Amino acid sequence: MIIVYPDKLLRQKSSPVKPEEISGPEIKKLIADMREWIKKADGVGLAAVQIGALKRVILVEVDGELKVFINPKITRKSWKKTAIEEGCLSVPGKHGYVNRSEKISVKALDESGKEIKLRAAGVPAIIFQHEIDHLEGILFIDKIWKK
Ligand code: ZN
């Protein structure tokens, strides 16, 4: 189930996944469950906390494909900002504009525990920032400047 605001869990910080946990049954099941829920909800991004797990795992749609990022970190962000009307599966019915960096660099682990680095611009960059905020207990509604 996708938990919704004002559930207090959404305000908690998620903990890093240990490298040896990645291939374990708990994380495998978590990723499978996240894929199932995001598909059901037809979403483009999801953080583990949204299905009740305080782990630093996110799903982001990149190039039309849902990819898993474990312990994601933004290593660079552009000064130039952009904004689109955002929504969140955990905040049904709410939409609003949030300033985000237009371009970012991300470092993370993939499902096999391999380190990946990528750059994102535009919508995928926004999704990354939105999902990584979830790992800190931050919701997009905290940052809306225009409805
Ligand atoms: Zn969200």
Backbone and ligand atoms as CSV (ligand in chain L), in Angstrom:
chain,resi,resn,atom,element,x,y,z
A,1,MET,N,N,0.837,-1.205,0.000
A,1,MET,CA,C,0.000,0.000,0.000
A,1,MET,C,C,0.871,1.254,0.000
A,2,ILE,N,N,0.468,2.243,-0.705
A,2,ILE,CA,C,1.207,3.511,-0.684
A,2,ILE,C,C,0.661,4.362,0.465
A,3,ILE,N,N,1.558,4.762,1.363
A,3,ILE,CA,C,1.099,5.542,2.504
A,3,ILE,C,C,0.925,7.010,2.089
A,4,VAL,N,N,-0.022,7.651,2.717
A,4,VAL,CA,C,-0.332,9.018,2.309
A,4,VAL,C,C,-0.190,10.015,3.464
A,5,TYR,N,N,0.111,11.247,3.065
A,5,TYR,CA,C,0.174,12.383,3.963
A,5,TYR,C,C,-1.135,12.496,4.710
A,6,PRO,N,N,-1.159,12.783,6.025
A,6,PRO,CA,C,-0.035,13.160,6.905
A,6,PRO,C,C,0.589,12.000,7.692
A,7,ASP,N,N,0.686,10.816,7.128
A,7,ASP,CA,C,1.351,9.710,7.823
A,7,ASP,C,C,2.748,10.158,8.279
A,8,LYS,N,N,3.039,9.930,9.562
A,8,LYS,CA,C,4.295,10.441,10.146
A,8,LYS,C,C,5.542,9.784,9.567
A,9,LEU,N,N,5.377,8.592,9.036
A,9,LEU,CA,C,6.520,7.891,8.449
A,9,LEU,C,C,7.143,8.701,7.318
A,10,LEU,N,N,6.297,9.441,6.607
A,10,LEU,CA,C,6.780,10.250,5.481
A,10,LEU,C,C,7.731,11.359,5.924
A,11,ARG,N,N,7.745,11.639,7.232
A,11,ARG,CA,C,8.605,12.702,7.769
A,11,ARG,C,C,9.913,12.162,8.331
A,12,GLN,N,N,10.095,10.850,8.265
A,12,GLN,CA,C,11.315,10.264,8.818
A,12,GLN,C,C,12.397,10.119,7.761
A,13,LYS,N,N,13.635,10.076,8.271
A,13,LYS,CA,C,14.778,9.888,7.387
A,13,LYS,C,C,14.958,8.409,7.100
A,14,SER,N,N,15.283,8.081,5.878
A,14,SER,CA,C,15.526,6.683,5.525
A,14,SER,C,C,16.998,6.348,5.730
A,15,SER,N,N,17.282,5.098,6.058
A,15,SER,CA,C,18.681,4.715,6.284
A,15,SER,C,C,19.298,4.054,5.064
A,16,PRO,N,N,20.628,4.223,4.934
A,16,PRO,CA,C,21.326,3.628,3.801
A,16,PRO,C,C,21.209,2.102,3.815
A,17,VAL,N,N,21.227,1.537,2.627
A,17,VAL,CA,C,21.223,0.084,2.486
A,17,VAL,C,C,22.685,-0.357,2.510
A,18,LYS,N,N,22.996,-1.362,3.328
A,18,LYS,CA,C,24.372,-1.863,3.378
A,18,LYS,C,C,24.634,-2.691,2.120
A,19,PRO,N,N,25.856,-2.603,1.584
A,19,PRO,CA,C,26.159,-3.341,0.345
A,19,PRO,C,C,25.769,-4.815,0.423
A,20,GLU,N,N,26.007,-5.439,1.582
A,20,GLU,CA,C,25.707,-6.878,1.679
A,20,GLU,C,C,24.204,-7.161,1.751
A,21,GLU,N,N,23.416,-6.124,2.008
A,21,GLU,CA,C,21.956,-6.300,2.075
A,21,GLU,C,C,21.321,-6.335,0.676
A,22,ILE,N,N,22.039,-5.753,-0.297
A,22,ILE,CA,C,21.431,-5.531,-1.608
A,22,ILE,C,C,20.936,-6.814,-2.262
A,23,SER,N,N,21.736,-7.869,-2.152
A,23,SER,CA,C,21.321,-9.121,-2.792
A,23,SER,C,C,20.445,-9.974,-1.873
A,24,GLY,N,N,20.192,-9.483,-0.669
A,24,GLY,CA,C,19.393,-10.239,0.300
A,24,GLY,C,C,17.902,-10.187,-0.005
A,25,PRO,N,N,17.137,-11.098,0.628
A,25,PRO,CA,C,15.700,-11.225,0.338
A,25,PRO,C,C,14.887,-9.974,0.691
A,26,GLU,N,N,15.303,-9.252,1.721
A,26,GLU,CA,C,14.494,-8.105,2.167
A,26,GLU,C,C,14.480,-6.995,1.111
A,27,ILE,N,N,15.661,-6.673,0.596
A,27,ILE,CA,C,15.759,-5.600,-0.398
A,27,ILE,C,C,15.162,-6.044,-1.743
A,28,LYS,N,N,15.386,-7.315,-2.090
A,28,LYS,CA,C,14.794,-7.865,-3.320
A,28,LYS,C,C,13.269,-7.738,-3.300
A,29,LYS,N,N,12.693,-8.091,-2.138
A,29,LYS,CA,C,11.238,-8.032,-1.985
A,29,LYS,C,C,10.769,-6.572,-2.020
A,30,LEU,N,N,11.536,-5.713,-1.356
A,30,LEU,CA,C,11.184,-4.294,-1.337
A,30,LEU,C,C,11.132,-3.728,-2.757
A,31,ILE,N,N,12.146,-4.035,-3.558
A,31,ILE,CA,C,12.200,-3.521,-4.925
A,31,ILE,C,C,11.035,-4.086,-5.757
A,32,ALA,N,N,10.754,-5.376,-5.580
A,32,ALA,CA,C,9.640,-6.000,-6.309
A,32,ALA,C,C,8.320,-5.330,-5.921
A,33,ASP,N,N,8.137,-5.075,-4.623
A,33,ASP,CA,C,6.908,-4.414,-4.151
A,33,ASP,C,C,6.813,-2.994,-4.692
A,34,MET,N,N,7.947,-2.277,-4.696
A,34,MET,CA,C,7.934,-0.898,-5.208
A,34,MET,C,C,7.544,-0.880,-6.679
A,35,ARG,N,N,8.085,-1.823,-7.452
A,35,ARG,CA,C,7.736,-1.894,-8.882
A,35,ARG,C,C,6.249,-2.152,-9.080
A,36,GLU,N,N,5.716,-3.034,-8.226
A,36,GLU,CA,C,4.302,-3.364,-8.334
A,36,GLU,C,C,3.431,-2.139,-8.042
A,37,TRP,N,N,3.769,-1.426,-6.969
A,37,TRP,CA,C,2.939,-0.277,-6.570
A,37,TRP,C,C,3.045,0.891,-7.532
A,38,ILE,N,N,4.240,1.119,-8.055
A,38,ILE,CA,C,4.386,2.257,-8.970
A,38,ILE,C,C,3.627,1.976,-10.268
A,39,LYS,N,N,3.622,0.710,-10.672
A,39,LYS,CA,C,2.876,0.350,-11.887
A,39,LYS,C,C,1.389,0.527,-11.671
A,40,LYS,N,N,0.909,0.050,-10.527
A,40,LYS,CA,C,-0.515,0.175,-10.198
A,40,LYS,C,C,-0.936,1.631,-10.202
A,41,ALA,N,N,-0.053,2.484,-9.686
A,41,ALA,CA,C,-0.389,3.897,-9.546
A,41,ALA,C,C,-0.012,4.694,-10.795
A,42,ASP,N,N,0.643,4.026,-11.737
A,42,ASP,CA,C,1.079,4.674,-12.970
A,42,ASP,C,C,1.975,5.894,-12.670
A,43,GLY,N,N,2.919,5.697,-11.753
A,43,GLY,CA,C,3.787,6.800,-11.344
A,43,GLY,C,C,5.089,6.833,-12.131
A,44,VAL,N,N,5.840,7.910,-11.954
A,44,VAL,CA,C,7.141,8.052,-12.627
A,44,VAL,C,C,8.287,8.064,-11.611
A,45,GLY,N,N,7.933,8.002,-10.319
A,45,GLY,CA,C,8.951,7.966,-9.281
A,45,GLY,C,C,8.343,7.460,-7.984
A,46,LEU,N,N,9.164,6.760,-7.190
A,46,LEU,CA,C,8.678,6.259,-5.910
A,46,LEU,C,C,9.867,6.063,-4.973
A,47,ALA,N,N,9.676,6.408,-3.715
A,47,ALA,CA,C,10.705,6.161,-2.696
A,47,ALA,C,C,10.188,5.054,-1.778
A,48,ALA,N,N,11.120,4.245,-1.258
A,48,ALA,CA,C,10.739,3.097,-0.424
A,48,ALA,C,C,9.844,3.502,0.751
A,49,VAL,N,N,10.104,4.673,1.319
A,49,VAL,CA,C,9.311,5.123,2.470
A,49,VAL,C,C,7.817,5.206,2.114
A,50,GLN,N,N,7.531,5.432,0.841
A,50,GLN,CA,C,6.128,5.568,0.432
A,50,GLN,C,C,5.369,4.250,0.526
A,51,ILE,N,N,6.104,3.134,0.596
A,51,ILE,CA,C,5.406,1.874,0.886
A,51,ILE,C,C,5.800,1.379,2.286
A,52,GLY,N,N,6.300,2.305,3.079
A,52,GLY,CA,C,6.501,2.008,4.496
A,52,GLY,C,C,7.866,1.495,4.897
A,53,ALA,N,N,8.850,1.511,3.989
A,53,ALA,CA,C,10.190,1.023,4.328
A,53,ALA,C,C,11.167,2.190,4.378
A,54,LEU,N,N,11.802,2.379,5.529
A,54,LEU,CA,C,12.725,3.509,5.681
A,54,LEU,C,C,14.124,3.146,5.187
A,55,LYS,N,N,14.190,2.856,3.909
A,55,LYS,CA,C,15.448,2.483,3.254
A,55,LYS,C,C,15.704,3.433,2.097
A,56,ARG,N,N,16.984,3.704,1.844
A,56,ARG,CA,C,17.312,4.648,0.770
A,56,ARG,C,C,17.297,3.940,-0.584
A,57,VAL,N,N,16.075,3.686,-1.045
A,57,VAL,CA,C,15.856,3.057,-2.348
A,57,VAL,C,C,14.796,3.874,-3.074
A,58,ILE,N,N,15.083,4.226,-4.323
A,58,ILE,CA,C,14.085,4.958,-5.114
A,58,ILE,C,C,13.940,4.319,-6.495
A,59,LEU,N,N,12.793,4.527,-7.086
A,59,LEU,CA,C,12.555,4.152,-8.480
A,59,LEU,C,C,12.345,5.454,-9.240
A,60,VAL,N,N,13.002,5.567,-10.372
A,60,VAL,CA,C,12.848,6.768,-11.193
A,60,VAL,C,C,12.684,6.351,-12.648
A,61,GLU,N,N,11.742,6.953,-13.331
A,61,GLU,CA,C,11.595,6.672,-14.754
A,61,GLU,C,C,12.623,7.491,-15.525
A,62,VAL,N,N,13.526,6.761,-16.179
A,62,VAL,CA,C,14.562,7.390,-17.001
A,62,VAL,C,C,14.448,6.792,-18.397
A,63,ASP,N,N,14.356,7.637,-19.400
A,63,ASP,CA,C,14.195,7.170,-20.784
A,63,ASP,C,C,13.054,6.154,-20.921
A,64,GLY,N,N,11.950,6.425,-20.263
A,64,GLY,CA,C,10.772,5.570,-20.391
A,64,GLY,C,C,10.865,4.250,-19.640
A,65,GLU,N,N,11.909,4.102,-18.835
A,65,GLU,CA,C,12.091,2.846,-18.120
A,65,GLU,C,C,12.239,3.120,-16.625
A,66,LEU,N,N,11.594,2.296,-15.796
A,66,LEU,CA,C,11.709,2.478,-14.351
A,66,LEU,C,C,12.991,1.830,-13.853
A,67,LYS,N,N,13.857,2.639,-13.270
A,67,LYS,CA,C,15.128,2.101,-12.791
A,67,LYS,C,C,15.265,2.266,-11.283
A,68,VAL,N,N,16.006,1.342,-10.695
A,68,VAL,CA,C,16.207,1.333,-9.246
A,68,VAL,C,C,17.518,2.031,-8.906
A,69,PHE,N,N,17.484,2.881,-7.902
A,69,PHE,CA,C,18.694,3.552,-7.426
A,69,PHE,C,C,18.760,3.383,-5.912
A,70,ILE,N,N,19.852,2.794,-5.474
A,70,ILE,CA,C,20.028,2.520,-4.051
A,70,ILE,C,C,21.063,3.496,-3.491
A,71,ASN,N,N,20.777,4.054,-2.314
A,71,ASN,CA,C,21.641,5.062,-1.677
A,71,ASN,C,C,22.000,6.206,-2.636
A,72,PRO,N,N,21.022,6.759,-3.326
A,72,PRO,CA,C,21.336,7.801,-4.310
A,72,PRO,C,C,21.837,9.079,-3.649
A,73,LYS,N,N,22.817,9.695,-4.303
A,73,LYS,CA,C,23.353,10.980,-3.825
A,73,LYS,C,C,23.467,11.918,-5.000
A,74,ILE,N,N,23.051,13.145,-4.784
A,74,ILE,CA,C,23.259,14.153,-5.815
A,74,ILE,C,C,24.659,14.715,-5.612
A,75,THR,N,N,25.521,14.548,-6.616
A,75,THR,CA,C,26.914,14.980,-6.462
A,75,THR,C,C,27.150,16.361,-7.065
A,76,ARG,N,N,26.308,16.743,-8.007
A,76,ARG,CA,C,26.394,18.093,-8.567
A,76,ARG,C,C,24.998,18.562,-8.922
A,77,LYS,N,N,24.774,19.852,-8.762
A,77,LYS,CA,C,23.506,20.404,-9.255
A,77,LYS,C,C,23.729,21.765,-9.886
A,78,SER,N,N,22.995,22.016,-10.933
A,78,SER,CA,C,23.145,23.289,-11.634
A,78,SER,C,C,22.541,24.415,-10.806
A,79,TRP,N,N,23.116,25.598,-10.972
A,79,TRP,CA,C,22.517,26.766,-10.333
A,79,TRP,C,C,21.202,27.097,-10.995
A,80,LYS,N,N,21.140,26.809,-12.288
A,80,LYS,CA,C,19.939,27.132,-13.037
A,80,LYS,C,C,18.779,26.251,-12.569
A,81,LYS,N,N,17.686,26.916,-12.265
A,81,LYS,CA,C,16.530,26.196,-11.735
A,81,LYS,C,C,15.469,26.023,-12.808
A,82,THR,N,N,14.602,25.060,-12.536
A,82,THR,CA,C,13.459,24.844,-13.408
A,82,THR,C,C,12.298,24.421,-12.507
A,83,ALA,N,N,11.111,24.454,-13.031
A,83,ALA,CA,C,9.957,24.024,-12.234
A,83,ALA,C,C,8.877,23.475,-13.143
A,84,ILE,N,N,8.287,22.372,-12.712
A,84,ILE,CA,C,7.103,21.872,-13.393
A,84,ILE,C,C,6.050,21.647,-12.321
A,85,GLU,N,N,4.828,21.427,-12.756
A,85,GLU,CA,C,3.789,21.158,-11.772
A,85,GLU,C,C,3.987,19.727,-11.273
A,86,GLU,N,N,4.326,19.602,-9.995
A,86,GLU,CA,C,4.596,18.294,-9.423
A,86,GLU,C,C,3.384,17.758,-8.676
A,87,GLY,N,N,3.378,16.452,-8.553
A,87,GLY,CA,C,2.396,15.774,-7.725
A,87,GLY,C,C,3.114,14.658,-7.012
A,88,CYS,N,N,2.423,13.947,-6.139
A,88,CYS,CA,C,3.070,12.872,-5.386
A,88,CYS,C,C,2.025,11.818,-5.050
A,89,LEU,N,N,2.394,10.563,-5.241
A,89,LEU,CA,C,1.449,9.475,-4.950
A,89,LEU,C,C,1.056,9.463,-3.472
A,90,SER,N,N,1.890,10.062,-2.620
A,90,SER,CA,C,1.580,10.101,-1.193
A,90,SER,C,C,0.822,11.359,-0.771
A,91,VAL,N,N,0.611,12.253,-1.728
A,91,VAL,CA,C,-0.158,13.467,-1.428
A,91,VAL,C,C,-1.239,13.616,-2.508
A,92,PRO,N,N,-2.216,12.722,-2.476
A,92,PRO,CA,C,-3.207,12.698,-3.552
A,92,PRO,C,C,-3.962,14.023,-3.667
A,93,GLY,N,N,-4.193,14.416,-4.910
A,93,GLY,CA,C,-5.011,15.595,-5.173
A,93,GLY,C,C,-4.287,16.921,-5.084
A,94,LYS,N,N,-3.008,16.903,-4.677
A,94,LYS,CA,C,-2.245,18.154,-4.556
A,94,LYS,C,C,-1.259,18.287,-5.710
A,95,HIS,N,N,-1.146,19.490,-6.222
A,95,HIS,CA,C,-0.162,19.765,-7.263
A,95,HIS,C,C,0.414,21.137,-7.028
A,96,GLY,N,N,1.651,21.341,-7.467
A,96,GLY,CA,C,2.218,22.673,-7.333
A,96,GLY,C,C,3.608,22.730,-7.918
A,97,TYR,N,N,4.071,23.936,-8.130
A,97,TYR,CA,C,5.392,24.159,-8.726
A,97,TYR,C,C,6.463,24.263,-7.647
A,98,VAL,N,N,7.578,23.581,-7.903
A,98,VAL,CA,C,8.698,23.566,-6.963
A,98,VAL,C,C,9.964,23.898,-7.747
A,99,ASN,N,N,10.780,24.806,-7.224
A,99,ASN,CA,C,12.053,25.098,-7.890
A,99,ASN,C,C,13.039,23.972,-7.662
A,100,ARG,N,N,13.593,23.474,-8.745
A,100,ARG,CA,C,14.589,22.402,-8.671
A,100,ARG,C,C,15.733,22.759,-9.612
A,101,SER,N,N,16.898,22.167,-9.355
A,101,SER,CA,C,17.999,22.345,-10.294
A,101,SER,C,C,17.628,21.697,-11.624
A,102,GLU,N,N,18.035,22.376,-12.693
A,102,GLU,CA,C,17.669,21.870,-14.019
A,102,GLU,C,C,18.487,20.636,-14.403
A,103,LYS,N,N,19.738,20.641,-13.955
A,103,LYS,CA,C,20.619,19.501,-14.255
A,103,LYS,C,C,21.277,19.017,-12.976
A,104,ILE,N,N,21.414,17.710,-12.876
A,104,ILE,CA,C,22.088,17.140,-11.698
A,104,ILE,C,C,22.968,15.961,-12.110
A,105,SER,N,N,23.925,15.637,-11.243
A,105,SER,CA,C,24.681,14.396,-11.381
A,105,SER,C,C,24.325,13.546,-10.181
A,106,VAL,N,N,24.125,12.269,-10.421
A,106,VAL,CA,C,23.715,11.353,-9.351
A,106,VAL,C,C,24.669,10.170,-9.282
A,107,LYS,N,N,24.966,9.775,-8.049
A,107,LYS,CA,C,25.754,8.580,-7.813
A,107,LYS,C,C,24.863,7.645,-7.007
A,108,ALA,N,N,24.851,6.367,-7.338
A,108,ALA,CA,C,24.004,5.413,-6.615
A,108,ALA,C,C,24.526,4.004,-6.860
A,109,LEU,N,N,23.863,3.044,-6.233
A,109,LEU,CA,C,24.152,1.638,-6.529
A,109,LEU,C,C,22.957,1.088,-7.293
A,110,ASP,N,N,23.242,0.171,-8.219
A,110,ASP,CA,C,22.114,-0.459,-8.915
A,110,ASP,C,C,21.697,-1.717,-8.156
A,111,GLU,N,N,20.745,-2.455,-8.744
A,111,GLU,CA,C,20.198,-3.628,-8.056
A,111,GLU,C,C,21.222,-4.717,-7.771
A,112,SER,N,N,22.327,-4.706,-8.544
A,112,SER,CA,C,23.347,-5.729,-8.299
A,112,SER,C,C,24.456,-5.196,-7.380
A,113,GLY,N,N,24.280,-3.956,-6.911
A,113,GLY,CA,C,25.252,-3.396,-5.976
A,113,GLY,C,C,26.393,-2.666,-6.657
A,114,LYS,N,N,26.296,-2.553,-7.960
A,114,LYS,CA,C,27.339,-1.867,-8.731
A,114,LYS,C,C,27.129,-0.361,-8.672
A,115,GLU,N,N,28.244,0.393,-8.533
A,115,GLU,CA,C,28.109,1.842,-8.481
A,115,GLU,C,C,27.802,2.403,-9.867
A,116,ILE,N,N,26.822,3.275,-9.923
A,116,ILE,CA,C,26.491,3.925,-11.187
A,116,ILE,C,C,26.516,5.435,-10.993
A,117,LYS,N,N,26.885,6.107,-12.061
A,117,LYS,CA,C,26.873,7.568,-12.067
A,117,LYS,C,C,26.114,7.988,-13.293
A,118,LEU,N,N,25.269,8.975,-13.131
A,118,LEU,CA,C,24.580,9.470,-14.314
A,118,LEU,C,C,24.248,10.938,-14.174
A,119,ARG,N,N,23.977,11.537,-15.319
A,119,ARG,CA,C,23.527,12.917,-15.328
A,119,ARG,C,C,22.088,12.923,-15.781
A,120,ALA,N,N,21.328,13.841,-15.233
A,120,ALA,CA,C,19.931,13.957,-15.643
A,120,ALA,C,C,19.617,15.434,-15.817
A,121,ALA,N,N,18.728,15.693,-16.752
A,121,ALA,CA,C,18.309,17.071,-17.002
A,121,ALA,C,C,16.803,17.092,-17.218
A,122,GLY,N,N,16.194,18.204,-16.851
A,122,GLY,CA,C,14.752,18.351,-17.078
A,122,GLY,C,C,13.940,17.439,-16.176
A,123,VAL,N,N,12.929,16.793,-16.746
A,123,VAL,CA,C,11.976,16.020,-15.931
A,123,VAL,C,C,12.643,14.914,-15.093
A,124,PRO,N,N,13.508,14.069,-15.673
A,124,PRO,CA,C,14.142,13.060,-14.809
A,124,PRO,C,C,14.935,13.687,-13.664
A,125,ALA,N,N,15.577,14.829,-13.909
A,125,ALA,CA,C,16.330,15.507,-12.848
A,125,ALA,C,C,15.379,15.935,-11.723
A,126,ILE,N,N,14.211,16.393,-12.112
A,126,ILE,CA,C,13.207,16.815,-11.127
A,126,ILE,C,C,12.714,15.616,-10.317
A,127,ILE,N,N,12.480,14.499,-11.011
A,127,ILE,CA,C,12.007,13.296,-10.307
A,127,ILE,C,C,13.056,12.835,-9.289
A,128,PHE,N,N,14.331,12.823,-9.696
A,128,PHE,CA,C,15.393,12.443,-8.759
A,128,PHE,C,C,15.357,13.325,-7.517
A,129,GLN,N,N,15.262,14.619,-7.698
A,129,GLN,CA,C,15.293,15.535,-6.554
A,129,GLN,C,C,14.079,15.335,-5.660
A,130,HIS,N,N,12.921,15.094,-6.283
A,130,HIS,CA,C,11.691,14.845,-5.519
A,130,HIS,C,C,11.836,13.555,-4.697
A,131,GLU,N,N,12.337,12.496,-5.329
A,131,GLU,CA,C,12.444,11.206,-4.625
A,131,GLU,C,C,13.518,11.240,-3.541
A,132,ILE,N,N,14.645,11.899,-3.831
A,132,ILE,CA,C,15.713,11.965,-2.827
A,132,ILE,C,C,15.258,12.808,-1.636
A,133,ASP,N,N,14.429,13.807,-1.875
A,133,ASP,CA,C,13.813,14.560,-0.771
A,133,ASP,C,C,13.025,13.625,0.154
A,134,HIS,N,N,12.298,12.660,-0.449
A,134,HIS,CA,C,11.519,11.718,0.368
A,134,HIS,C,C,12.421,10.995,1.373
A,135,LEU,N,N,13.654,10.698,0.958
A,135,LEU,CA,C,14.574,9.960,1.838
A,135,LEU,C,C,14.980,10.793,3.042
A,136,GLU,N,N,14.780,12.106,2.947
A,136,GLU,CA,C,15.081,13.014,4.063
A,136,GLU,C,C,13.821,13.423,4.823
A,137,GLY,N,N,12.694,12.872,4.435
A,137,GLY,CA,C,11.448,13.236,5.102
A,137,GLY,C,C,10.848,14.538,4.591
A,138,ILE,N,N,11.306,14.957,3.401
A,138,ILE,CA,C,10.824,16.216,2.824
A,138,ILE,C,C,9.783,15.907,1.739
A,139,LEU,N,N,8.701,16.662,1.764
A,139,LEU,CA,C,7.654,16.480,0.757
A,139,LEU,C,C,7.597,17.704,-0.157
A,140,PHE,N,N,7.124,17.491,-1.381
A,140,PHE,CA,C,7.099,18.610,-2.333
A,140,PHE,C,C,6.202,19.753,-1.862
A,141,ILE,N,N,5.202,19.400,-1.052
A,141,ILE,CA,C,4.289,20.449,-0.562
A,141,ILE,C,C,5.005,21.434,0.372
A,142,ASP,N,N,6.161,21.018,0.917
A,142,ASP,CA,C,6.949,21.929,1.770
A,142,ASP,C,C,7.575,23.056,0.942
A,143,LYS,N,N,7.697,22.822,-0.366
A,143,LYS,CA,C,8.491,23.694,-1.221
A,143,LYS,C,C,7.684,24.384,-2.317
A,144,ILE,N,N,6.398,24.181,-2.327
A,144,ILE,CA,C,5.578,24.776,-3.397
A,144,ILE,C,C,5.629,26.303,-3.338
A,145,TRP,N,N,5.907,26.926,-4.466
A,145,TRP,CA,C,5.875,28.387,-4.503
A,145,TRP,C,C,4.725,28.900,-5.349
A,146,LYS,N,N,4.167,28.032,-6.148
A,146,LYS,CA,C,3.035,28.464,-6.966
A,146,LYS,C,C,2.092,27.280,-7.163
A,147,LYS,N,N,0.807,27.525,-6.950
A,147,LYS,CA,C,-0.170,26.436,-7.119
A,147,LYS,C,C,-0.704,26.388,-8.533
L,1,ZN,ZN,ZN,6.544,11.949,-3.878
